[in-house]
Amino acid sequence: MATLQTPLVKVLGDKTAKALAAGLGEGTVEALLRHYPRRYVERGQLSDISALNEGDETTVMAEIASTKIRRAQGKVILEVQITDGRASMVLTFFNQAWREKELAVGRSGLFAGKVSVFNGKRQLSHPDYELLSDEVDPDSAATDFAGKLIPIYPSIAKLPTWKFAKCVEIVLDALESVEDFLPEEICAHQKLVSLETAMRSLHAPKTMDEVRAAKHRLTFDEAFILQTLLAKRRAESERDPATARIVKADGLMSAFEARLPWSYTEGQVEVNKEIEKDLAKAHPMHRLLQGEVGSGKTVIALRSALIVVDSGGQAALLAPTEVLASQHYSTIKKMLGELSEAGTLTSGGMGTHVDLLTSSTPPALRKQILARIASGEAGIVIGTHSLIQESVEFHDLGIVIIDEQHRFGVEQRDALRAKGRTTPHMLVMTATPIPRTVAMTVFGDLDVSTLRTLPHGRQPIITHVIPVREKPLFVERAWERIKEEVAKGHQAYVVTPRISEGATGALSELTDEEREIAKLMGDLVEEESSKTPMCSVEALAPELATGPLKGLKVAILHGRLPAIEKEETMLAFGRGEIDVLVSTTVIEVGVDVPNATMMVIMDADRFGVSQLHQLRGRVGRGGAQGLCLLISSSLSDSPAMERLNAVASTTDGFALAQIDLEHRSEGDVLGSVQSGKKSHLKLLRVLEHENLIADARSEAMEIIQRDAELLKFPLLAREIEIVMAREESEFMEKG
């Protein structure tokens, strides 16, 4: 007899078990049973051959319509035409004419292989197949499919679906009763079948109702395990000691607010109150601040930092790039004015020291900054990954502020928080609006604050799509509009997806994990056709400077430039010394040049919906009307053009986030980013299962509130430990 944790080798033998373990990632009975059928067919129910595309790995159920033997180039070729009654395809076998007798006209079967196209017709070359018998013959392999419903499995270990199904049948026969980790009260409350029933019904169902009940149970399991992990982490963080940071009536924060030339928006006032309340507690704040592009998150972050500085602590602001870190440094210094010059002749007596630490900081200056951080003289420290290094020691780190937090892994975040005497408070920010289902599923252990309103005087950005194929002259007009904006004293961006013609894209410098995270947040769209050349910074900039934008000051910016050159370019652009900046997405977040009023995005179809929204948020930040032109050579009726029209139709980032979610695959949203490990989320769909996720969250929070250590639920605790041991929870831990 076997349990879920029994090694497959004990049930299936060494050779088969090894092949399956290589494909499944694990060699246990549970790993096999967690490889779910992707669909089911009924005997006599044929597949839709017309829906198959070249390159698909497929299994079809079809009927043999005709057979033919021909000779070509010294080979005997058997061609078997199969049909579903609407469309047909050809099975091709070389030097295997003997199969003609077996593959008789009128017989039905399952045929598996990779779809190719020859002479305009779909075909499978040397497919695996299993013919279905009309009779129940206990000695025939076809009896594996004598049931009414036949499961069709995703290809694994090069095993056709019927051979995999046979392995599942052997395992199910050997499986003893399955211990159910889900508490009985939850099963009853949510009307769920048992885990064993779900496992057996999914792989050997008698009816589709059984399949639906099994899928509902297993989908709930995925949501519940994830929500329990998040609730457990939240409970643990609330037990951590933290230093309460109380607002000081006559401190730096009050002095800073007195300097502000404008009043907070209603949304900012509300978020400020939420953060004040969190900071005053003796356990650490864990808050996510999401807001529209330009909604005023930076001033909220600075206000939070000043509350901590007033209490004798320090604030660290972690940014993903040097460009963004430098931009934050300049912005915060400007906002604080003399309040950031503590200890200098320009100081008015009250203030703190603001420092910037990146990998480009010169050694001598770095030594001075490290000394100020260690002594506590530096109240606010802004930097990149350099802040995480062991040489950086804080006197009293009271709050960690992480901008564009999805760019950072859990270990990086925790390494910075570990530098506090007690656990620092934490505020993470994102300018990418997050749909409710994603927030519940990925950021469920955080309190979420949302800014929806723009600061006073900010105008919505006008966005237009330029379809190059249909309106090529409009591209020339785009360059004329840039010249008109410059003539008014404004500046412009031109964004391309590539650095150079030989590069693989603006995001090519990211690690695999960073690319997965970028996809999660909608930052990355896979190339629709690698054969189509894309615009690049290094090719376009000189073309513009000597052509349509001749006479204007054109500069380039991308991630491969030396850090000093990038910083100097941004500073020059900020001072108005550059008219047009031709850039990759390195300017996507945090870059704040109020005088920039126009942006042209080349090959806009190469970017995600949320990323396009981020990019256009770089213009119109100074009160003047912003204009964004999306240039694409995509066809007017293509999905890519549909995305672009969606972006042009609204400036509501939350509406666009929902559209973006609908356009992307589930793997992009909840995919595996744990160094290639497989995610345990196989059935959960955030769009489809919003109510189920909410139910699972409610049940998980109630369980953890009653028993945070899960002492009364040992099977559930073990299941959580198994998932954590696989490191599947790492990316989910966003707190």
N, C-alpha and C positions, 0 to 999 in steps of 0.2 A: 504493500500500500504506500501511497505517496501523499505528501503535504505540499502546500504552495512553495515551500522552501527546499524541497527535495531536488538535488541535482538531476538534470535531465539524463545524464549518463546512466543513472540507476534505472531509468525507465525505458529509454530508447536505444541504449547502446552507445559505445564510444564514438563511432564515426558520425552518426547522425547528430548526436548531441553536440559534438564539436562544431559541425557545420552550422547548426542552429544558434549556438552560443555566439559564434562569430557574427552572425547577422542580427541577432537580437540584442547583443551587448552584454547579456547575462545568460548563464546556463542553468536557470532554475525552471521548475514547473510553472511558477507564476509568470516569469518572463514570456514563456510560450503562450500562456492563456491570456496575457495582456496584449498579445498581437491580435487585434480584433479584425473580424471580417470587414471588408470595406463595403460589401453589398451582398445581396442574396438573389438567387434566381430559382424559379420553380421549374420542375421538369416540364419541358415543352415550351417554356418561356425563353425566347431567343434574344440575343443581345442586339443593341443598336449599332450596327457596323458603321453606319454613316457618320457617327459621332467620333470615330477614331481618327487620330492625327499621326502623321509620320513621326516616329521616335517613341510613341507610346509603348510602354510595357503593359501588355493587356492579357486578359483571359476572356474569351468570348464563348458563349454557347450558341451553336449554330447547327444547321442541317447541311449535309453534303449534297450538292446539286449536280455535280458532274466531275468526272476525272478524265485526264488526258495524259498520254505519254508522248514526249517528243525528244529528239536528239539534237544536241548543239555542241559544237567544239569537242566532240568525242565523249560527251557525257549524256547519260540518260536522265531526263528530267520528268518527274511526276508532278503534274499540276492538278490540284484538287480545289474546285470552286465550292465555297461554302456560302450560305445565305441566311439571312434572318427574315426573308420574305419581302424586304424593302430594298436592301443593299446587299452587295456581295463582296467577297475578297478571295484571294488565291493563297493556298498553301503550297509551298514549293519544296520538293525533296530531290536531292541530287543522288543519282545512282542507287536509288531505293525503290525501284519499280515494284518490288514485292509488296509494298504497302497498298497497292491499288486494290488488292483483294480484300484487305481489312477495311479500307476506307470506302465502303460501298455506298452507292447513291441511296439517299433516303435515311441513312443513319444520322443520329444527332450526337454531339459530343462537346466537350470543353477543349478549346484550343488556346495554347498560351505561347507568347513570344513577343518580339519587338516588331512593331509595325514599320514596314518600309514601303516605298512607292516605286513601281517599275512600270514603265510605259503608261503612266497615269493611273495605274490601278494599285489599290492597297494589297499588300501581301505579307505573309509570315513565312520566313525561311526556316525550314527544319523545326517547326514548332513542336513543343511537347503537347500531347493530347491524351484525352481519356474519353473513349466512346461510352455512351450510356446505353445500358441494356434495358429493354422493356420488361425483362423478367427478373425476378429477385433470385439471383443465383448465389448461394453462400460461398461458392468457390471462386466467384468472379470479383475482380477489383472494382467493378462497376457498382457493387452493392454499397460501396462507401457513399454513393449518391442516391440510394434507394429512397431516402426520406423525401418529403415534399419540398423542403427548402434546402438549397445547396449554398453553403457559404463560399464566397469568393474572397481570398485573402490577398493582401498586398504581397508582392514578390519578396521572398526572403531566402537568403543562402542559396539562390539559384534553384530553389525547389518550386515546381509548379504547384498551383493551389491545391490540387487533389492529393498530392503527396504530403503537403503541410497538414491538410485536413486529416489525413490518416494518422499523423503524429499526434494531433490534438485528440483524436478518438482514443488512441492507446493511453494517453495521459489521463483523459477523463475517466476511463475504465479503471485506472489504477488509483485515482484520487479518492482519499477518504474524506470524511466530513471536514468542511472548511470553517475555521474559526472566523467569526465575523467581528471586525474591529469597531464597527459602527454601533454605538449604544442602542439597545432595544427601543428606548423611548423615542429616539430620533427616527428609527425605522418606522415606528408606529405613527408618529406625528406626521412624517412626510409620505406615509403610505408607500414604503419601499420594499421590494422583495429582498430576500437574504442574499448575501454575497455568493454563496454556493449556487443558489438558484440562478442568479444573474450570470455567473460564469458558464454554467451548463446551458442555459437558454440561449446565450449569445452564440455559442459555437454549435449547438445541436438543437435548433428551435423546431417546434412543430407548427407554430403560427407566427405571423408577423407581430401579433399582440405580445407574444412572449419576447420577441426581439426588442420591441419598444420599451417594455417594462425593464428589461435587462439593461438597456442603454441608459434609461433614466436613472437607475440605481448607480451604475458605474460613473456616469457623468456627475451625479451628486457627490459621489466619493471624491472625485478630483477637486471639485469646488470646495468641499468640506475640509479636506486635508490641507489645501492651500490656505483657507481662511483660519483654520486652527493654528497653523504655523504663524500666520500674521498676528492673530490674537494672543498667542503665547509669547511672541516676541514683544508685543506691546505691553503685556503684563509684566514681563521681565524688566523692560526699560523703566516702567513706573516704580519698580522697587529699587532702581539705582539711586544712590544719593547724588544730589546736585545742590549747588549753592543758589539760594533764592536771590534774585536780582530785582530789587525794588526801585521804582522810579524815584529819582531825587528831584525835589521841587525846584532847586536853584542850581542844577548841575549843567553838564555839557548838553544834554538832550534838550533842555529848556532853552538854552542859549542858541542852539542850532535852529530850533523851531521859530525862535524870534527873528532869525535871519531870513527865513523863507519868504520869497517875494510873492508867493501864492498860497492859497489855502488847500488843505487836503480835499480830495474827492470824498463823497459819502462812503464809497467802498474802502478807501484807505483808512478812514476814521474807524470803521468797523474792524478791519484787520489789525490796526494798531492796538485796539482794545483787547482783541483775542491774544495777541502776543504778550502784551503787558501782563495779562492774567496768567499766562503760561510761565513767564519768566519769574513770577513772584512765588512759584511753587518750589518745594524742596526736592522735586524729582525733575529730570530733564524734559524740556520741551522737545517734541518731535512733530514739527509742522511743515507741511508742504504748502508753499505759496505759488499758486498758478495764476497767471494773468495775461491778458492780451499784450501783444507787442506794444511797448510804450505806455503801459497802464500805470507805471510808477512803482514797480517792485523795488528798484534800487533805493529809493528814499525810505521805504519801509525797512529794508535791510539795514540801512545806515542808522536809522532811529533805534532799531533793536540793538545794534552794536553799541551805541552811545549809552543806552540804559545800563548795559553790562560794564562799560568803561567807568561810568559814574559810581558803580558799586565796587570799583577797585579791580575789576577783571579785564580781560583782553578779548578781542574779537578777531577771528581768522576768517577771511573770505577766500574760498577756493574756487578758481575759475579753470576751465578746461584748456584754454589756450593763452599764450603770452599776449596776443593781441587783445583778447577780452580782459585779461588781468590788468594790462596797461590802461585800457579804457576805463575800467572801474577805478583804478588809482587816480587817473586824471579827473574823473567825474566827482569822486568823493572829496578830493583835495579842493576842487572848485566849490563844491557845496559847503564845505566846512570853512573855507577861507582861513582867517587867522586862527580859528579853532584847531587847525591841523598843524600849527607851527609851535607847539609847546617847546619851551626851552630855547627859542630863537629870539632874535631882536624884534621880529615882526609880530611876536605873540602878544596878545592883549592881556596876558596874565592867566587866562583860563584856556585849557586846551589839552590835546594829546598829540602823540606823534603817529603819523600814518606812514607805513613803509610798504614797499613793493619788493617781493622776492621771487625771482624766476631763475631759470638755468642760465640766463644771459647776464645776471647781475655780476659786475666785476668783483674779483676776489676781495679787494680792499674794502669796497662798499659792503659786500656781503658780510664781512667780519664785523663791521660796525652795526649792521642791521641785526645780526644774530645776537650781539651784545645787548641791543635795545630790547629785543624780544625777551631775552632771558631775565633782564632786570625789571621788565614790566613797563619801561619807558615808552615802548611802542604799544599804544592802546589798540590800534587797528592795523592788522597785517594782511596784505592782499598778495596772493600769489597763485602759482600753478602747483604741479606735483612737488615742486621744491619744498613746499611747506611740510611735506610728509617725511622728509629725510630726518635721520636720527640726529643730525647736528642741530636741528631746530628744537630748542627747548623754551617753553613758555613759562612765564612767572606764575600766571593764573589764567589759564584759558577758560573763558566763561561761556563763549558761544561760537559755534562753527556754522558759518553761512556758506552753502554750496550752491553755486549758480550753474544752471543747465545741468542739474545733478545726474541726469541719465547718462552723462558722459563718464561717470566715475563708477568703478567697481566698489563692492562692499568693503573689501580689504583696505582700499585707499581711504575711504571715508572713516572707517574705524581706526585706522592708524593715526589719523589726525585727532580724532576725539580722545584717543588714549593719552594724549599729551596734557590733558587737564588734571588738576589735583583731584577734583571730583568729576563726574561725567558732565561734560559741557552741554548746554542747551544746543539744540540744532534747528536751523531753519534752512530748508532746501527750496530752491526756486526753479520754476520752469516757465518759459514763455510759450511752450507748446500746450495749448488747452487739452485737457484729458477728459474723454467721455466718461460718464459715470461708471459704466461697467468696467472700464480699464482701471479707473481709480480704485474701485472696490477690489479688483482682482490683483493688481500689481502694487498699489500703494495703500493697501488696506490697514497697515499698522500706523499710518500717519493721520494726524488731524489735518484737514484740508481747508485752506482759505482761498477764496477766489476773488480776483479783481476783474470786473467786467467793463467798467466805465473808463474812458480815456480822460486824461487831464484836461482841464479847461483850455479851450483855444485850439485843440488838436482836431484837424479835419480828417474825415475818412479818405483813404487813398483811392484814387481812380485807377482802375485796372482794365486793360484791354488786351485781347488775344489777337496776334497777327499771324494768320495762316500763310506761310511763305508760298506754298504751292498755288494758292488761289489768288493771293494779293501780294506779289513780290515787290511792287512799287511802295507798299506800306513800310517796308524795311528802310528804304531811302528816307521816307518821311520821319521815321524814328530818329535817325541821325540828325535830321534838320531840327526836330524838337529839342534834342540835347543842346544844339547850338543856340536855340532860342532861350532855353533855361539859363545857359551860361551867360548869354548877353544880358539877362536880367540880374546877374550877379550870383546865380545859384550854381550848384555842382551836381554831378550825376555819377551813377554806378553803371557799369556794364558787367554782367555776371555770366560766366561760362562754366560748363560742367567739367572741363579738363584744364590741366595746367599746360600740357604740350600735346602735339598731335600723336605722340607715341605713348602717352600716359593712359591709364585705365580709368581715369575719372578723378573728380575732386576729392572723393573719399577714399582713394586708393591708398593713402598713407595710414589709414586706420588698421588696427589689428582686427582679427576675425571677430573677437568679442565686441570691439567697439562698433564694427559694422552691423552686428546683430542688434546692438542697442540702438544704433542709428535707425535701423529698420523698424524697431519697436516704436520709436517716436515719429516715424514717418519721414525720416531724413533721407532715405535712400530708395531710389527706384531702380530696379535692374534694367539694364539696357534692353530695349525692345528688339533691337537688331544690331549685332556686333558688326555687321557689314556697313552700316550707315555711319559715315564719319561725323564726329562731333566737333563743335567749335572749341577752341582752346585759347587760353590767355596769351600764350607766347606767339600764336599765329595772328590772332585778331587785333591785339594792341597796335603793332606796327602798321597793320593794314588800315586801321582807323586813323592813326596819327598822320599818315601820309595821304589819306584819301578823304572820306566824308567829314572827318573831324580835324582836318589840317588847320593849323593855327591855334588849336587848343592845347593846353598842357595835359598830356595823357600819361598816366603812370600805371604800373602793374602791381598786383599783390596776390601772393599765393603761399601755400604752406611750406614750400621748399626753399623759400628765400631765407637768408640768415635772419635771425631774430632781430638784430639791430636794424637791418634794412627794413624789415616789416614795421618796426616801431617808428622809424624815421618817416616812412611813407605815410603811415596813419596820422602822425603828428602834422606832417606837411598838408595832408588832405584836410585835417581839422582846422588848420590855419588858413585854408583857402588858397594855398599855393598850387594845388592841383585841381584842374577843372573836371577831369573824368578819370575815375579809377576803374580799370579793367581787372576783375578779380574772380577768384573761385569763391566757394561758399565760406571761406575763412572770415568773411564779413557778416556771416549769417546772424550771429547773436552778439548783443552787447555793444556793437559799434554805434556810436551816437554822434553824428555830425549834423546839427540842426539845419545847416545851410544846404544840405543835399535834398533835392526835390524830385529827382527823376531816376528811375532804374529801368534798364533794358535787360531782360533775362534771355540769353540765347539758348536754343535747344531746351526750352522750358519743360518739355515733356519728359526730360530726363530726371526731373526732381519730383519729390513727393508733394502732396497737397500742403501738409503742415510746413514743409521746408519753404515752399514758395511764399506762404503767408509770413514766415519769419523773415525771409529776404526782403520782401517789399516793405516790411516794417522799419527798414533802415532809412526810408525817405519820408519827407513831410513831418519831421520831428520838431521843426522850429515854428510851426504855425502856418507856414505857406502851404498851398495845395500840393500834395504829392501825386506823382503819376508813375505807374508801373506798366511796362509793355512786355507781354509774354510772347516770344517769337518761337514758332514751332513749324516743322515741315511735316508733321503728322497729318493724316487724312482727316477730313472734317467729321467723319462718322466713327472715328477710332476711340477706344477707351481713353487714350492719352489726351485727346482733345476734349473729351467729356470732363476729365479732371481739370484741365485748364479753364474751361468755361465755368466750372463750379467755383474756382478761385476768383475769377473775374466778377462773378455774380454777387459776391458778398464779402464784407470785411469782418464778419462775425467769426472769430477764430474757433469758437465752440461748435458752431454749425459745420465749419470746415473739418474739424477734428472728427466729427461723426461721419462725414462724407468720406474722409480719408480712411477711417476704420472699415467702412463698407467696401472700399476699393481694394483693401489689402487682404492678403491671406491670413488665416488664423496664426500660422507659424510666425508671421512677422510681428504679431501682437503678443503672443504668449510663447514664442519659440524658445528653443534651447540656446542658451549663450554660455553654458558651463563647459567651455573648452571642448566643444563638440559632443558632450554627453547628451543622451537622449532625454527629452523632457518627459515627465510622468503625465503631462497633460495631453491626452490623446483624443478625448471626446468633447472637452469643454469648448464652447464657442461663445465669445463674449457678447456678440450681437443676438444670438439665438437664445441664450440662456440667462438673460439678465435677471429674471425673477428667481430662477434656481440659484444663482450666485447670491442674491439677496437673502434667500431662505437659508442657504448654507452659512452665510456670514452670521446671521442671527443665531443659528444653532451653535456655531463655534464659539461665539462670544459668551453665550450663556454657559456653556460647558467650562470655559476657561475662568469665568467669573466665580463659578462654584468650586473649581478644582484646577488651579493654574498648573500644578505639577502632574495632573492626570493620574493621581495615585489610585483613584477609584475606577480608572479606565485603563488597565494595563495593556490590553490589546491595541487600543488606540495609541497609547504612548509608544508601543513598539513600532506601530506603523509610521508614526511621525519620525521615530529614530531611523527607520529604514530609509525614508525619503531624505532625511538630513544627511545620512551617511553617504548617499549617492550625490550629495551636494546639489540636489535639485532645487533646494530652497534658497540657494545663495542669491540668485538674481531677484527672487521675490522679496528679499529682505531689503526694502528700500528705506527703512527708517534709519 
